[in-house]
Amino acid sequence: MPEHITILVVDDHALVRQGVRAFLEIQPDFQTVGEADSGEEAVDMVADLHPDVVLMDLSMPGIGGIEATRRIKLISPLSHVIVLTSHHNDEYIFPALRVGALSYILKDIKPGELADVIRKAMRGETVLNSRVASRLVRDWRGDQDNTPNLFAELSERELEVLRHVAVGRSNSEIGQQLTISEKTVKVHVSNILSKLQVMDRTQAAVLAWQQGLMQRME
């Protein structure tokens, strides 16, 4: 672990940023390198500073925290994004984790616990608020009363294509395997990403393995 953990605080409320920063700056191993009040500013600052940790709010003007997280992980993969928000519903949880957020905590967290989350991030450890964790467990277990099947909207052909994507085949290779054109494969892949609400084929592949789709299709 570095001598000082560098941290960028992202929130559109000045009082929140100032309060978090005041706490962080009394920690001997933390160094706050900046504050951002929007997703766009956060991305620009990460490109310049490459902080160890980004404390990310989600509801902000402009691109918002989820899209900012996606862009940050592209330009600074080693920066750990910790979502610090008041939202614990699905429309925020799943997209944030899928685009690369390491941890998801709520703003009612105690200061000492926040410090622990930041230090754990430097060891690559994920921390989830208990309500968020419970929601994820229910989803991954496939509880039908609360959670829809993630793949329910995919057609049989799209499921076939996803299986090939999950084992790393290119569009050209998938086309050859299924005797369809590469252009048609691209259309299927685009539909899959849209229906699964993921950003790229890698995330779609991760979902396929995590949700047991590959085992069910063997």
LUMTORGU-332277 format. One line per 10 residues: their letters; for each residue y, x, z of C-alpha. Coordinates in Angstrom, 1 decimal. Each point is the difference from the previous one (the first is absolute). Layout:
! residues N
A) Y X Z ~ ...
//
This chain:
! residues 218
MPEHITILVV) 0.0 0.0 0.0 ~ 3.5 1.4 -0.9 ~ 2.4 1.0 2.8 ~ 2.2 -2.9 -0.9 ~ -1.1 -3.2 -1.7 ~ 2.7 -1.0 -2.4 ~ 0.7 -3.7 -0.2 ~ 2.0 -2.3 -2.3 ~ 1.0 -3.4 1.5 ~ 0.3 -2.8 -2.5
DDHALVRQGV) 1.5 -3.4 1.0 ~ 2.8 -2.1 -1.3 ~ 1.3 -0.7 3.5 ~ 2.2 2.8 1.4 ~ -0.7 -0.9 3.6 ~ -3.7 0.3 -0.5 ~ 0.3 3.3 -1.7 ~ 2.3 1.4 2.7 ~ -2.3 -1.3 2.8 ~ -3.1 1.5 -1.6
RAFLEIQPDF) 1.8 3.3 -0.7 ~ 1.4 0.3 3.5 ~ -3.6 -0.3 1.4 ~ -1.4 2.4 -2.6 ~ 2.6 2.7 0.7 ~ -1.0 0.3 3.7 ~ -3.5 0.9 -1.0 ~ -0.4 3.8 -0.1 ~ -2.3 0.1 -3.0 ~ 1.9 -2.5 -2.2
QTVGEADSGE) 2.9 0.7 -2.4 ~ 1.7 -2.9 -1.7 ~ 1.1 1.2 -3.4 ~ 1.8 -3.1 -1.1 ~ 0.5 -3.8 -0.2 ~ -0.2 -2.3 -2.9 ~ 1.1 -3.7 -0.2 ~ -1.9 -0.9 -3.1 ~ -3.2 0.7 -1.9 ~ 1.9 1.7 -2.8
EAVDMVADLH) 1.8 2.4 2.4 ~ -3.2 0.7 1.8 ~ -1.7 1.1 -3.3 ~ 2.9 2.2 -0.9 ~ 0.1 1.6 3.5 ~ -3.8 0.6 0.0 ~ 0.3 1.7 -3.4 ~ 2.5 2.5 1.6 ~ -1.4 0.3 3.5 ~ -3.8 -0.6 -0.2
PDVVLMDLSM) -0.2 -1.0 3.6 ~ -3.2 0.0 1.9 ~ 0.3 -3.6 1.1 ~ 2.0 -3.0 -1.4 ~ 0.5 -2.9 2.3 ~ 0.3 -2.9 -2.5 ~ 1.4 -3.5 0.5 ~ -1.3 -2.5 -2.6 ~ 2.7 -2.7 -0.4 ~ 3.0 1.8 -1.6
PGIGGIEATR) 2.3 -0.7 -2.9 ~ -0.9 1.4 -3.4 ~ -3.6 1.3 -0.5 ~ -1.1 -0.6 3.6 ~ -2.3 2.0 2.1 ~ -3.3 -0.6 -1.9 ~ 1.3 1.3 -3.3 ~ 1.8 2.8 1.8 ~ -3.2 1.0 1.6 ~ -1.8 0.1 -3.3
RIKLISPLSH) 2.7 2.2 -1.6 ~ 0.1 2.3 3.1 ~ -3.8 0.6 -0.2 ~ 0.4 1.0 -3.6 ~ 2.8 2.5 0.5 ~ -1.0 1.3 3.4 ~ -3.8 -0.6 0.6 ~ 0.0 1.9 3.3 ~ 2.7 -2.2 1.5 ~ -1.7 -2.5 2.4
VIVLTSHHND) 1.5 -3.5 -0.2 ~ -0.1 -2.0 3.2 ~ 1.0 -3.6 -0.5 ~ 2.2 -1.1 2.9 ~ 0.7 -3.7 -0.5 ~ 0.2 -3.5 1.5 ~ -2.4 -1.4 -2.6 ~ -3.7 -0.5 0.7 ~ -1.0 -2.3 -2.8 ~ -2.2 0.7 -3.1
EYIFPALRVG) 2.8 0.1 -2.5 ~ 1.2 3.2 1.7 ~ -3.1 1.6 1.6 ~ -2.3 0.3 -3.0 ~ 2.6 1.2 -2.6 ~ 1.4 2.5 2.4 ~ -3.4 1.6 0.8 ~ -1.0 -0.1 -3.7 ~ 3.0 2.0 -1.1 ~ -0.7 2.7 2.5
ALSYILKDIK) 1.4 -0.8 3.4 ~ -2.0 1.9 2.6 ~ 0.8 -2.2 3.1 ~ 1.4 -3.5 0.5 ~ 1.7 -0.7 3.3 ~ 2.4 -2.7 1.2 ~ 3.5 0.4 1.4 ~ -1.1 -1.2 3.4 ~ -1.8 3.3 0.5 ~ 0.9 2.0 3.1
PGELADVIRK) 1.9 3.3 -0.6 ~ -2.8 2.2 1.4 ~ -2.5 -1.7 -2.2 ~ 2.2 0.6 -3.0 ~ 0.0 3.7 0.8 ~ -3.8 0.0 0.2 ~ -0.2 -1.8 -3.4 ~ 2.2 2.7 -1.6 ~ -2.0 2.8 1.5 ~ -3.3 -1.6 -1.1
AMRGETVLNS) 1.4 -0.3 -3.5 ~ 0.3 3.8 -0.2 ~ -3.8 0.1 0.7 ~ -0.6 -2.6 -2.8 ~ -0.9 -2.7 2.5 ~ 0.8 -3.6 -0.7 ~ 1.4 -2.3 2.6 ~ 0.2 -3.8 -0.5 ~ 1.6 -2.6 2.2 ~ -2.8 -2.1 1.6
RVASRLVRDW) 1.0 -3.1 -1.8 ~ 0.0 1.9 -3.3 ~ -3.3 1.6 0.8 ~ -1.6 -3.4 0.8 ~ 1.3 -1.4 -3.3 ~ -1.5 2.9 -2.0 ~ -3.4 -0.2 1.8 ~ -0.2 -3.8 -0.8 ~ 0.8 0.7 -3.6 ~ -2.4 2.9 -0.5
RGDQDNTPNL) -2.8 -2.0 1.6 ~ 0.7 -2.7 -2.5 ~ 0.6 -2.9 2.4 ~ 0.0 -3.0 -2.4 ~ 1.9 -2.2 2.4 ~ 3.0 2.3 0.0 ~ -0.2 2.4 -2.9 ~ -0.6 -0.7 -3.7 ~ -2.4 2.2 -2.0 ~ 2.2 2.7 -1.4
FAELSERELE) -2.0 -0.1 -3.3 ~ -0.2 -3.7 -0.3 ~ 2.6 -0.1 -2.7 ~ -1.6 2.6 -2.2 ~ -2.1 -1.1 -3.0 ~ -3.5 1.3 -0.5 ~ 1.3 2.4 -2.6 ~ 2.7 1.2 2.3 ~ -2.5 0.7 2.7 ~ -2.0 2.0 -2.5
VLRHVAVGRS) 3.0 2.0 -1.0 ~ 1.0 0.5 3.7 ~ -3.5 1.4 0.7 ~ 0.4 2.6 -2.7 ~ 3.5 0.8 1.2 ~ -1.3 0.5 3.5 ~ -2.4 2.8 -1.2 ~ 2.8 1.8 -1.8 ~ -0.6 -1.0 -3.6 ~ 3.0 0.2 -2.4
NSEIGQQLTI) 1.0 -3.0 -2.1 ~ -1.7 1.6 -3.0 ~ -3.2 0.5 1.8 ~ 0.0 -3.6 1.4 ~ 0.6 -1.3 -3.5 ~ -3.1 1.9 -1.2 ~ -2.1 -1.3 2.9 ~ 1.0 -3.6 -0.6 ~ 0.4 0.2 -3.8 ~ 3.6 -1.2 0.1
SEKTVKVHVS) 3.1 1.6 -1.3 ~ 2.1 2.4 2.2 ~ 2.9 -2.4 -0.4 ~ -2.0 -2.8 1.4 ~ -1.0 2.2 3.0 ~ 3.7 0.7 0.6 ~ 0.7 -3.7 0.1 ~ -2.8 -0.6 2.5 ~ 1.1 2.9 2.2 ~ 3.6 -1.4 0.0
NILSKLQVMD) -1.3 -3.4 1.0 ~ -2.1 1.5 2.8 ~ 2.9 1.9 1.5 ~ 2.1 -3.1 -0.1 ~ -2.6 -2.3 1.6 ~ -0.9 2.6 2.7 ~ 3.7 0.7 0.6 ~ -0.5 3.8 -0.2 ~ 2.2 2.6 -1.7 ~ -2.6 2.0 -1.9
RTQAAVLAWQ) -3.7 0.3 -0.9 ~ -0.6 2.5 2.9 ~ 1.0 -2.7 2.5 ~ -2.2 -2.6 -1.8 ~ -2.9 2.4 0.2 ~ 0.5 0.6 3.7 ~ 0.0 -3.8 0.5 ~ -3.2 -0.4 -2.0 ~ -1.8 2.5 2.3 ~ 1.6 -1.1 3.2
QGLMQRME) -0.8 -3.7 -0.6 ~ -3.6 0.7 -0.9 ~ 0.3 -1.2 -3.6 ~ -1.9 3.0 -1.3 ~ -3.0 -0.7 2.3 ~ 0.1 -3.7 -0.9 ~ 0.0 0.8 -3.7 ~ -2.9 2.5 0.1
//
